Amino acid sequence: MKPQIISSSLKFKRGSEAFLLLQLIGLVSPACADLSQASAEYLYGPETAKNDACNLALSRAKTKALANVLGESISSEELLSCAGITGKISHYGCSLNQVTWSHIDGDIKKTVIEKTMVEVREGASACVADVEIDVEIDVEIPKEKPDPSFQLRADIKQAIFRVKDDFNLDIELSQPGYVAVFNWLPHESNLVVRIVPSVTDFAQSYVYLKSDPINTLKTSFPMTALWADSYTAEKKFYDEYLLVVATKKKIFWLSKYSLEEFKSVLHSIPMGDKKLVKKAYQLTNN
């Protein structure tokens, strides 16, 4: 049976004087600090409140600032465009879900500067956020480092699917590893459901990819897009996500998790032993 995207109801006196002087210099010269700055914006229409739009813009800016520190980038999947698809200027729910997952290993304890400004654009408004963080004080950086030799590629050929569309999820590893695929359903109480291996496959919770004369480090999983019973006809589009996880060691995954439970499991795996690719798409019943 084909694996399916299941939308389940799923940081001496003269000596003392010198030290005090250095402290004062530090107070009046913040430019000497090791800072990470970032800006982001959220374009919105009258259906979205200004405070909501600015909170989203701030969250995006913080994620970018943290990415600068950790040397990571935000992929196009992290910034899936929610505008235009529904015929509205903005799609607040979809954007909120992006920010909910836009998590890079590491954490910001507080920001040095945090400000927002609303700009009028043609036919819309944009909340522009600027943040500045002190890298040495305000950022918790993980001790482990990613392994650049352990890479994961995951592709789907489109970003919008109609109900019952068939498609393939193509996966490639740079070295042997264990793969599992999950469906994150933000509109289904943030449920994360394992779809590869299927939840009905009780004997296995991962797929091992190895390289030998018969097997390769590439594979393709056939998928079918399904409409959840809880999805309503009034809402024409729902954003969903495929979460592809590759690990160097066996992980005995459960059949489903809450989003926070799933993130907790991911954080327990050393950075050098895992790779995660998130593929965002939208589902329509039109």
Rosetta blueprint (number, residue, H / E / L):
1 M L
2 K L
3 P L
4 Q L
5 I E
6 I L
7 S L
8 S L
9 S L
10 L L
11 K L
12 F L
13 K H
14 R H
15 G H
16 S H
17 E H
18 A H
19 F H
20 L H
21 L H
22 L H
23 Q H
24 L H
25 I H
26 G H
27 L H
28 V H
29 S L
30 P H
31 A H
32 C H
33 A L
34 D L
35 L E
36 S E
37 Q E
38 A E
39 S E
40 A E
41 E E
42 Y E
43 L E
44 Y E
45 G L
46 P L
47 E L
48 T L
49 A L
50 K H
51 N H
52 D H
53 A H
54 C H
55 N H
56 L H
57 A H
58 L H
59 S H
60 R H
61 A H
62 K H
63 T H
64 K H
65 A H
66 L H
67 A H
68 N H
69 V H
70 L H
71 G L
72 E L
73 S L
74 I L
75 S L
76 S L
77 E L
78 E L
79 L L
80 L L
81 S L
82 C L
83 A L
84 G L
85 I L
86 T L
87 G L
88 K L
89 I L
90 S L
91 H L
92 Y H
93 G H
94 C H
95 S H
96 L H
97 N H
98 Q H
99 V H
100 T H
101 W H
102 S L
103 H L
104 I L
105 D L
106 G L
107 D E
108 I E
109 K L
110 K L
111 T L
112 V L
113 I E
114 E E
115 K E
116 T E
117 M E
118 V E
119 E E
120 V E
121 R E
122 E L
123 G L
124 A E
125 S E
126 A E
127 C E
128 V E
129 A E
130 D E
131 V E
132 E E
133 I E
134 D E
135 V H
136 E H
137 I H
138 D H
139 V E
140 E E
141 I L
142 P L
143 K L
144 E L
145 K L
146 P L
147 D L
148 P L
149 S L
150 F L
151 Q L
152 L E
153 R E
154 A E
155 D E
156 I L
157 K L
158 Q L
159 A L
160 I E
161 F E
162 R E
163 V L
164 K L
165 D L
166 D E
167 F E
168 N E
169 L E
170 D E
171 I E
172 E E
173 L E
174 S L
175 Q L
176 P L
177 G E
178 Y E
179 V E
180 A E
181 V E
182 F E
183 N E
184 W E
185 L E
186 P L
187 H L
188 E L
189 S L
190 N L
191 L E
192 V E
193 V E
194 R E
195 I E
196 V E
197 P L
198 S L
199 V L
200 T L
201 D L
202 F L
203 A L
204 Q L
205 S L
206 Y L
207 V E
208 Y E
209 L E
210 K L
211 S L
212 D L
213 P L
214 I L
215 N L
216 T L
217 L L
218 K E
219 T E
220 S E
221 F E
222 P E
223 M E
224 T E
225 A E
226 L L
227 W L
228 A L
229 D L
230 S L
231 Y L
232 T L
233 A L
234 E L
235 K L
236 K L
237 F E
238 Y E
239 D E
240 E E
241 Y E
242 L E
243 L E
244 V E
245 V E
246 A E
247 T E
248 K L
249 K L
250 K L
251 I L
252 F L
253 W L
254 L L
255 S L
256 K E
257 Y E
258 S E
259 L H
260 E H
261 E H
262 F H
263 K H
264 S H
265 V H
266 L H
267 H H
268 S H
269 I L
270 P L
271 M H
272 G H
273 D H
274 K E
275 K E
276 L E
277 V E
278 K E
279 K E
280 A E
281 Y E
282 Q E
283 L E
284 T E
285 N L
286 N L
